Amino acid sequence: MIRIVLPFHLRVLARITGEVQLDVEPPVTQRSLLSALEARYPMLCGTVRDQVTHKRRDFLRLYACQQDLSHEPPDSPLPDAVASGAEPFLIIGAIAGG
């Protein structure tokens, strides 16, 4: 069971509280995890990644096991701790400004 922590605005959009738990078939990658998330919560399609290109949206960062995975290839396996559910996969809204 994969654990996903979403930022507040995406939790409100999906009408969920707390973290999301999903079953994802191995190998667990960013692509497979985000596809499972969008399949379960279709209202999130296009919010984390572009619907056509599947590239991560600007101003969202992806973290796992205290590592920034935002620029990792989407088909790279996620850490074992995330795949086993021991650690959550974090989707975090980045802050920008001047």
Secondary structure, DSSP 8 states (H G I E B T S, - for coil): -EEEE--HHHHHHHT--S-EEE---SS-BHHHHHHHHHHH-GGGTTTSB-TTT--B-TTEEEEETTEE-TTS-TTSB--HHHHTTSS-EEEEE-----
